Amino acid sequence: MNTRIAALALMLVAPAALAQEYQKPARAKAAERAAMLETLQKGKQIRGAREQYQHLPQVFAVGLSNSSETPEEAIARTESGAQLLETKGKLVLFRSGQTKAASLHRAGGASVFPTVVNLRTGTLGVLTGNLIVKPRNMSDAEAIASSHGLDKTKVYPQLQTVFYRARANTDIADAAAALQADARIESAYPEIIEYVRVPK
């Protein structure tokens, strides 16, 4: 009888112990990530569609050139000695030894994107260079592009929305702030990729 009780007790205690073991790495990873985020230099704040972000002047993203390229190879095409931080689908986020404005640039034949951190969640995001704008009057779309030095890429009249593209070396944080302050505009925010669904 005592053997059965001991075996039953072990069956009840073992799952709890295992759960604690699984939680330790998750907690350790979260603490490690929080510590890493603290070491990153922070730049200008950026207001997104629903969240607040802060530019990371030392963190950039580059796309994988093909399915066989590794994240490390993608980084090496743009900068030697940079540190891999994470991947988001085909985007590789890395920490550079250089600091730059929140603008698109090219390196090693690849487009390099600026990044941000979500101030609420701590999630890293990639600034694509697109700005999503709802003008008060769609007839102002061309004038808005001209006065802010942006390229108009897509127009959705039924949604009262225009997509603009920041030109190379245009600070996206500054462009977004200028658009948000423009009286002709109802709302404006930069396109930010935080999550990428990976097909299973």
C-alpha positions in Angstrom: 0.0 0.0 0.0 2.8 2.4 0.9 4.5 1.7 -2.4 1.3 2.7 -4.3 1.0 5.9 -2.3 4.7 6.8 -2.9 4.3 6.1 -6.6 1.1 8.2 -6.8 2.9 11.1 -4.9 5.7 10.9 -7.4 3.3 11.0 -10.3 1.8 14.2 -8.9 5.0 15.9 -8.0 7.0 15.1 -11.2 4.8 17.2 -13.6 5.1 20.2 -11.3 8.9 19.8 -11.2 9.1 19.4 -15.0 7.0 22.5 -15.5 9.4 24.5 -13.3 12.3 23.2 -15.4 10.6 24.3 -18.6 9.9 27.7 -17.1 13.4 28.3 -16.0 14.8 28.6 -19.6 11.8 30.8 -20.6 12.4 33.1 -17.7 16.2 33.1 -18.3 15.6 33.9 -22.0 13.2 36.7 -21.1 15.7 38.2 -18.6 18.5 37.8 -21.2 16.4 39.6 -23.8 15.5 42.4 -21.4 19.2 42.9 -20.6 20.1 42.9 -24.3 17.4 45.6 -25.0 18.8 47.7 -22.2 22.2 47.8 -23.9 20.8 49.1 -27.2 21.2 52.8 -27.9 17.7 54.5 -28.2 16.9 57.2 -30.7 13.8 59.2 -31.6 10.3 58.1 -30.5 7.9 57.2 -33.3 4.1 57.1 -33.1 2.7 54.0 -34.9 -0.9 53.1 -35.7 -1.6 51.9 -32.2 1.7 51.7 -30.4 4.7 53.9 -29.4 8.1 52.9 -30.7 11.7 54.1 -30.3 14.3 54.0 -33.1 17.3 51.8 -32.5 20.2 53.6 -34.3 22.6 50.6 -34.0 20.1 47.9 -35.1 19.3 47.2 -38.8 17.5 44.6 -40.9 18.4 43.0 -44.2 16.5 40.5 -46.3 17.8 37.0 -47.1 18.7 37.0 -50.8 17.5 33.4 -51.3 16.2 30.3 -49.3 19.7 28.8 -49.0 21.4 32.0 -47.5 22.0 31.9 -43.8 21.3 34.9 -41.6 25.0 35.2 -40.9 25.7 35.3 -44.7 23.0 38.0 -45.2 24.6 40.2 -42.5 28.1 39.6 -43.9 26.9 41.0 -47.2 26.2 44.3 -45.5 28.6 44.6 -42.7 31.4 42.4 -41.2 31.5 41.8 -37.5 27.8 42.6 -36.8 25.9 40.6 -34.3 22.8 38.6 -35.2 19.9 39.5 -32.9 16.9 37.7 -34.5 15.0 36.9 -37.7 11.5 37.8 -38.8 10.6 35.6 -41.7 13.1 36.6 -44.4 14.3 39.7 -42.5 17.5 39.4 -40.4 18.0 41.9 -37.6 21.5 42.7 -36.5 23.4 45.0 -34.2 26.0 47.1 -36.0 29.1 48.9 -34.8 27.7 52.0 -36.5 24.9 54.3 -35.6 22.6 55.8 -38.3 19.4 57.8 -38.7 16.1 56.0 -39.2 16.5 55.9 -43.0 16.8 53.3 -45.7 20.2 52.8 -47.2 22.1 50.3 -49.3 25.1 48.2 -48.4 26.7 45.3 -50.3 24.0 45.5 -53.0 21.2 45.0 -50.4 18.5 47.3 -48.9 19.2 47.9 -45.2 16.2 48.9 -43.1 16.1 50.8 -39.8 14.5 49.2 -36.8 12.5 50.2 -33.7 11.5 48.7 -30.4 7.8 48.6 -29.2 7.9 50.6 -25.9 5.1 48.5 -24.5 6.0 45.0 -25.5 9.8 45.2 -26.1 9.3 43.6 -29.6 11.7 44.6 -32.3 10.2 45.9 -35.5 11.5 46.8 -39.0 10.7 50.2 -40.6 9.9 49.3 -44.2 10.1 52.9 -45.5 6.4 53.0 -46.3 4.2 55.6 -44.6 0.4 55.1 -44.5 -1.5 58.3 -44.7 -5.2 59.2 -44.5 -5.5 62.7 -46.0 -8.6 64.8 -45.1 -9.1 65.3 -48.8 -7.7 62.8 -51.4 -7.1 65.6 -53.8 -4.2 66.7 -51.6 -2.3 63.4 -52.0 0.1 64.7 -54.7 0.8 68.0 -52.8 1.5 66.0 -49.6 4.1 63.9 -51.4 5.7 66.9 -52.9 5.9 69.0 -49.7 7.3 66.1 -47.7 9.7 64.8 -50.3 8.0 61.4 -50.5 7.1 59.1 -53.4 3.4 58.2 -53.8 3.2 54.4 -54.4 -0.4 53.3 -53.8 -3.7 55.1 -53.6 -6.9 53.5 -52.1 -9.7 56.1 -52.6 -12.3 53.7 -51.1 -10.3 53.6 -47.9 -9.2 57.3 -48.1 -5.6 56.0 -47.7 -2.4 56.7 -49.6 0.9 54.8 -49.2 4.0 56.9 -49.6 7.6 55.7 -49.8 10.5 57.5 -48.0 13.4 58.2 -50.3 16.9 56.9 -49.4 18.5 58.9 -46.6 15.1 60.3 -45.5 14.7 60.0 -41.7 11.5 58.0 -41.4 11.0 59.2 -37.8 11.1 62.8 -38.9 8.9 62.2 -42.0 6.3 60.5 -39.8 6.3 63.3 -37.3 6.0 65.9 -40.1 3.1 64.1 -41.6 1.3 63.7 -38.3 1.7 67.5 -37.8 0.3 68.4 -41.3 -3.2 69.9 -41.0 -4.2 68.3 -44.4 -3.8 64.8 -42.8 -6.2 62.9 -40.6 -3.7 60.2 -39.6 -0.2 59.1 -40.6 2.1 56.4 -39.4 5.1 54.4 -40.7 4.6 50.7 -41.7 6.4 48.6 -39.1 6.9 44.8 -39.3 6.9 43.3 -35.8 5.5 39.8 -36.5 5.9 37.5 -39.5 3.8 34.4 -39.9 5.9 31.5 -41.0 4.0 28.8 -42.9 4.1 25.4 -41.2 
